[in-house]
Amino acid sequence: MTNEQPHENQDAQGRKTLIVLGVTFIIPIIITLIAVTVMM
């Protein structure tokens, strides 16, 4: 096993991007669910 810090950094950046994408995807769903619940 060799120390590949650039790769590690890239992995962390990728994880951050995944979290941002997940949040961006989940928030509208939560808002829609709340809106539907309120409408009912």
PyMOL Python script that loads the backbone (N, CA, C, O; Angstrom):
from pymol import cmd

cmd.read_pdbstr("""\
ATOM      1  N   MET A   1       0.849  -1.209   0.000  1.00  0.00           N
ATOM      2  CA  MET A   1       0.000   0.000   0.000  1.00  0.00           C
ATOM      3  C   MET A   1       0.883   1.257   0.000  1.00  0.00           C
ATOM      4  O   MET A   1       1.722   1.445   0.881  1.00  0.00           O
ATOM      5  N   THR A   2       0.678   2.089  -0.984  1.00  0.00           N
ATOM      6  CA  THR A   2       1.452   3.325  -1.057  1.00  0.00           C
ATOM      7  C   THR A   2       0.568   4.500  -0.679  1.00  0.00           C
ATOM      8  O   THR A   2      -0.653   4.450  -0.834  1.00  0.00           O
ATOM      9  N   ASN A   3       1.195   5.555  -0.182  1.00  0.00           N
ATOM     10  CA  ASN A   3       0.437   6.746   0.217  1.00  0.00           C
ATOM     11  C   ASN A   3       0.078   7.569  -1.012  1.00  0.00           C
ATOM     12  O   ASN A   3       0.928   8.246  -1.592  1.00  0.00           O
ATOM     13  N   GLU A   4      -1.179   7.502  -1.397  1.00  0.00           N
ATOM     14  CA  GLU A   4      -1.655   8.282  -2.551  1.00  0.00           C
ATOM     15  C   GLU A   4      -2.549   9.398  -2.032  1.00  0.00           C
ATOM     16  O   GLU A   4      -3.774   9.281  -2.024  1.00  0.00           O
ATOM     17  N   GLN A   5      -1.917  10.479  -1.600  1.00  0.00           N
ATOM     18  CA  GLN A   5      -2.697  11.574  -1.020  1.00  0.00           C
ATOM     19  C   GLN A   5      -3.586  12.279  -2.050  1.00  0.00           C
ATOM     20  O   GLN A   5      -4.716  12.643  -1.722  1.00  0.00           O
ATOM     21  N   PRO A   6      -3.109  12.483  -3.285  1.00  0.00           N
ATOM     22  CA  PRO A   6      -4.002  13.122  -4.276  1.00  0.00           C
ATOM     23  C   PRO A   6      -5.281  12.316  -4.472  1.00  0.00           C
ATOM     24  O   PRO A   6      -6.370  12.884  -4.567  1.00  0.00           O
ATOM     25  N   HIS A   7      -5.148  10.992  -4.533  1.00  0.00           N
ATOM     26  CA  HIS A   7      -6.324  10.127  -4.717  1.00  0.00           C
ATOM     27  C   HIS A   7      -7.254  10.231  -3.510  1.00  0.00           C
ATOM     28  O   HIS A   7      -8.475  10.288  -3.651  1.00  0.00           O
ATOM     29  N   GLU A   8      -6.647  10.256  -2.319  1.00  0.00           N
ATOM     30  CA  GLU A   8      -7.439  10.366  -1.088  1.00  0.00           C
ATOM     31  C   GLU A   8      -8.229  11.674  -1.089  1.00  0.00           C
ATOM     32  O   GLU A   8      -9.406  11.712  -0.730  1.00  0.00           O
ATOM     33  N   ASN A   9      -7.544  12.747  -1.503  1.00  0.00           N
ATOM     34  CA  ASN A   9      -8.186  14.061  -1.554  1.00  0.00           C
ATOM     35  C   ASN A   9      -9.344  14.033  -2.544  1.00  0.00           C
ATOM     36  O   ASN A   9     -10.413  14.584  -2.285  1.00  0.00           O
ATOM     37  N   GLN A  10      -9.113  13.382  -3.684  1.00  0.00           N
ATOM     38  CA  GLN A  10     -10.153  13.292  -4.714  1.00  0.00           C
ATOM     39  C   GLN A  10     -11.354  12.516  -4.167  1.00  0.00           C
ATOM     40  O   GLN A  10     -12.501  12.877  -4.427  1.00  0.00           O
ATOM     41  N   ASP A  11     -11.087  11.465  -3.422  1.00  0.00           N
ATOM     42  CA  ASP A  11     -12.158  10.645  -2.848  1.00  0.00           C
ATOM     43  C   ASP A  11     -13.005  11.476  -1.883  1.00  0.00           C
ATOM     44  O   ASP A  11     -14.233  11.392  -1.887  1.00  0.00           O
ATOM     45  N   ALA A  12     -12.328  12.279  -1.057  1.00  0.00           N
ATOM     46  CA  ALA A  12     -13.047  13.136  -0.106  1.00  0.00           C
ATOM     47  C   ALA A  12     -13.895  14.152  -0.859  1.00  0.00           C
ATOM     48  O   ALA A  12     -15.030  14.435  -0.475  1.00  0.00           O
ATOM     49  N   GLN A  13     -13.332  14.698  -1.939  1.00  0.00           N
ATOM     50  CA  GLN A  13     -14.072  15.670  -2.738  1.00  0.00           C
ATOM     51  C   GLN A  13     -15.291  14.997  -3.369  1.00  0.00           C
ATOM     52  O   GLN A  13     -16.373  15.582  -3.417  1.00  0.00           O
ATOM     53  N   GLY A  14     -15.111  13.773  -3.848  1.00  0.00           N
ATOM     54  CA  GLY A  14     -16.217  13.029  -4.451  1.00  0.00           C
ATOM     55  C   GLY A  14     -17.320  12.771  -3.443  1.00  0.00           C
ATOM     56  O   GLY A  14     -18.506  12.866  -3.759  1.00  0.00           O
ATOM     57  N   ARG A  15     -16.911  12.443  -2.224  1.00  0.00           N
ATOM     58  CA  ARG A  15     -17.899  12.191  -1.171  1.00  0.00           C
ATOM     59  C   ARG A  15     -18.678  13.470  -0.877  1.00  0.00           C
ATOM     60  O   ARG A  15     -19.893  13.432  -0.684  1.00  0.00           O
ATOM     61  N   LYS A  16     -17.969  14.611  -0.845  1.00  0.00           N
ATOM     62  CA  LYS A  16     -18.630  15.900  -0.606  1.00  0.00           C
ATOM     63  C   LYS A  16     -19.652  16.168  -1.702  1.00  0.00           C
ATOM     64  O   LYS A  16     -20.772  16.601  -1.434  1.00  0.00           O
ATOM     65  N   THR A  17     -19.242  15.899  -2.956  1.00  0.00           N
ATOM     66  CA  THR A  17     -20.150  16.115  -4.090  1.00  0.00           C
ATOM     67  C   THR A  17     -21.374  15.220  -3.952  1.00  0.00           C
ATOM     68  O   THR A  17     -22.494  15.654  -4.223  1.00  0.00           O
ATOM     69  N   LEU A  18     -21.169  13.972  -3.533  1.00  0.00           N
ATOM     70  CA  LEU A  18     -22.289  13.040  -3.354  1.00  0.00           C
ATOM     71  C   LEU A  18     -23.244  13.557  -2.285  1.00  0.00           C
ATOM     72  O   LEU A  18     -24.462  13.493  -2.452  1.00  0.00           O
ATOM     73  N   ILE A  19     -22.693  14.068  -1.191  1.00  0.00           N
ATOM     74  CA  ILE A  19     -23.533  14.602  -0.107  1.00  0.00           C
ATOM     75  C   ILE A  19     -24.347  15.784  -0.613  1.00  0.00           C
ATOM     76  O   ILE A  19     -25.544  15.886  -0.344  1.00  0.00           O
ATOM     77  N   VAL A  20     -23.681  16.690  -1.357  1.00  0.00           N
ATOM     78  CA  VAL A  20     -24.377  17.871  -1.892  1.00  0.00           C
ATOM     79  C   VAL A  20     -25.491  17.426  -2.831  1.00  0.00           C
ATOM     80  O   VAL A  20     -26.609  17.937  -2.761  1.00  0.00           O
ATOM     81  N   LEU A  21     -25.185  16.468  -3.713  1.00  0.00           N
ATOM     82  CA  LEU A  21     -26.200  15.966  -4.647  1.00  0.00           C
ATOM     83  C   LEU A  21     -27.347  15.326  -3.876  1.00  0.00           C
ATOM     84  O   LEU A  21     -28.515  15.547  -4.195  1.00  0.00           O
ATOM     85  N   GLY A  22     -27.016  14.537  -2.867  1.00  0.00           N
ATOM     86  CA  GLY A  22     -28.043  13.881  -2.063  1.00  0.00           C
ATOM     87  C   GLY A  22     -28.955  14.885  -1.385  1.00  0.00           C
ATOM     88  O   GLY A  22     -30.177  14.742  -1.412  1.00  0.00           O
ATOM     89  N   VAL A  23     -28.356  15.907  -0.774  1.00  0.00           N
ATOM     90  CA  VAL A  23     -29.149  16.941  -0.090  1.00  0.00           C
ATOM     91  C   VAL A  23     -30.031  17.674  -1.096  1.00  0.00           C
ATOM     92  O   VAL A  23     -31.212  17.913  -0.846  1.00  0.00           O
ATOM     93  N   THR A  24     -29.435  18.030  -2.248  1.00  0.00           N
ATOM     94  CA  THR A  24     -30.194  18.746  -3.284  1.00  0.00           C
ATOM     95  C   THR A  24     -31.355  17.893  -3.772  1.00  0.00           C
ATOM     96  O   THR A  24     -32.402  18.422  -4.147  1.00  0.00           O
ATOM     97  N   PHE A  25     -31.174  16.567  -3.769  1.00  0.00           N
ATOM     98  CA  PHE A  25     -32.216  15.659  -4.252  1.00  0.00           C
ATOM     99  C   PHE A  25     -33.267  15.412  -3.177  1.00  0.00           C
ATOM    100  O   PHE A  25     -34.455  15.303  -3.481  1.00  0.00           O
ATOM    101  N   ILE A  26     -32.827  15.322  -1.903  1.00  0.00           N
ATOM    102  CA  ILE A  26     -33.730  14.940  -0.809  1.00  0.00           C
ATOM    103  C   ILE A  26     -34.622  16.107  -0.379  1.00  0.00           C
ATOM    104  O   ILE A  26     -35.809  15.909  -0.119  1.00  0.00           O
ATOM    105  N   ILE A  27     -34.066  17.321  -0.302  1.00  0.00           N
ATOM    106  CA  ILE A  27     -34.837  18.479   0.202  1.00  0.00           C
ATOM    107  C   ILE A  27     -36.142  18.686  -0.575  1.00  0.00           C
ATOM    108  O   ILE A  27     -37.187  18.827   0.060  1.00  0.00           O
ATOM    109  N   PRO A  28     -36.139  18.713  -1.921  1.00  0.00           N
ATOM    110  CA  PRO A  28     -37.410  18.883  -2.648  1.00  0.00           C
ATOM    111  C   PRO A  28     -38.410  17.774  -2.328  1.00  0.00           C
ATOM    112  O   PRO A  28     -39.611  18.030  -2.247  1.00  0.00           O
ATOM    113  N   ILE A  29     -37.923  16.538  -2.144  1.00  0.00           N
ATOM    114  CA  ILE A  29     -38.813  15.415  -1.821  1.00  0.00           C
ATOM    115  C   ILE A  29     -39.468  15.662  -0.461  1.00  0.00           C
ATOM    116  O   ILE A  29     -40.671  15.452  -0.304  1.00  0.00           O
ATOM    117  N   ILE A  30     -38.681  16.108   0.520  1.00  0.00           N
ATOM    118  CA  ILE A  30     -39.219  16.387   1.860  1.00  0.00           C
ATOM    119  C   ILE A  30     -40.255  17.505   1.778  1.00  0.00           C
ATOM    120  O   ILE A  30     -41.323  17.411   2.382  1.00  0.00           O
ATOM    121  N   ILE A  31     -39.938  18.568   1.026  1.00  0.00           N
ATOM    122  CA  ILE A  31     -40.878  19.693   0.876  1.00  0.00           C
ATOM    123  C   ILE A  31     -42.175  19.198   0.239  1.00  0.00           C
ATOM    124  O   ILE A  31     -43.266  19.567   0.673  1.00  0.00           O
ATOM    125  N   THR A  32     -42.050  18.358  -0.794  1.00  0.00           N
ATOM    126  CA  THR A  32     -43.239  17.817  -1.468  1.00  0.00           C
ATOM    127  C   THR A  32     -44.063  16.978  -0.494  1.00  0.00           C
ATOM    128  O   THR A  32     -45.288  17.092  -0.454  1.00  0.00           O
ATOM    129  N   LEU A  33     -43.392  16.137   0.288  1.00  0.00           N
ATOM    130  CA  LEU A  33     -44.101  15.296   1.264  1.00  0.00           C
ATOM    131  C   LEU A  33     -44.838  16.163   2.283  1.00  0.00           C
ATOM    132  O   LEU A  33     -45.993  15.892   2.611  1.00  0.00           O
ATOM    133  N   ILE A  34     -44.177  17.196   2.778  1.00  0.00           N
ATOM    134  CA  ILE A  34     -44.815  18.098   3.755  1.00  0.00           C
ATOM    135  C   ILE A  34     -46.022  18.772   3.115  1.00  0.00           C
ATOM    136  O   ILE A  34     -47.087  18.859   3.727  1.00  0.00           O
ATOM    137  N   ALA A  35     -45.856  19.250   1.885  1.00  0.00           N
ATOM    138  CA  ALA A  35     -46.953  19.925   1.184  1.00  0.00           C
ATOM    139  C   ALA A  35     -48.137  18.975   1.010  1.00  0.00           C
ATOM    140  O   ALA A  35     -49.283  19.364   1.232  1.00  0.00           O
ATOM    141  N   VAL A  36     -47.865  17.740   0.615  1.00  0.00           N
ATOM    142  CA  VAL A  36     -48.935  16.747   0.427  1.00  0.00           C
ATOM    143  C   VAL A  36     -49.627  16.469   1.756  1.00  0.00           C
ATOM    144  O   VAL A  36     -50.854  16.385   1.813  1.00  0.00           O
ATOM    145  N   THR A  37     -48.846  16.326   2.824  1.00  0.00           N
ATOM    146  CA  THR A  37     -49.421  16.058   4.147  1.00  0.00           C
ATOM    147  C   THR A  37     -50.306  17.218   4.591  1.00  0.00           C
ATOM    148  O   THR A  37     -51.378  16.996   5.154  1.00  0.00           O
ATOM    149  N   VAL A  38     -49.874  18.440   4.346  1.00  0.00           N
ATOM    150  CA  VAL A  38     -50.655  19.620   4.740  1.00  0.00           C
ATOM    151  C   VAL A  38     -51.942  19.692   3.912  1.00  0.00           C
ATOM    152  O   VAL A  38     -53.006  20.023   4.436  1.00  0.00           O
ATOM    153  N   MET A  39     -51.836  19.379   2.618  1.00  0.00           N
ATOM    154  CA  MET A  39     -53.007  19.445   1.734  1.00  0.00           C
ATOM    155  C   MET A  39     -54.068  18.439   2.175  1.00  0.00           C
ATOM    156  O   MET A  39     -55.265  18.710   2.077  1.00  0.00           O
ATOM    157  N   MET A  40     -53.625  17.273   2.661  1.00  0.00           N
ATOM    158  CA  MET A  40     -54.571  16.240   3.078  1.00  0.00           C
ATOM    159  C   MET A  40     -55.146  16.617   4.448  1.00  0.00           C
ATOM    160  O   MET A  40     -55.969  15.884   4.995  1.00  0.00           O
TER     161      MET A  40
END
""", "prot")
cmd.dss("prot")
cmd.show_as("cartoon", "prot")
cmd.util.cbc("prot")
cmd.orient("prot")
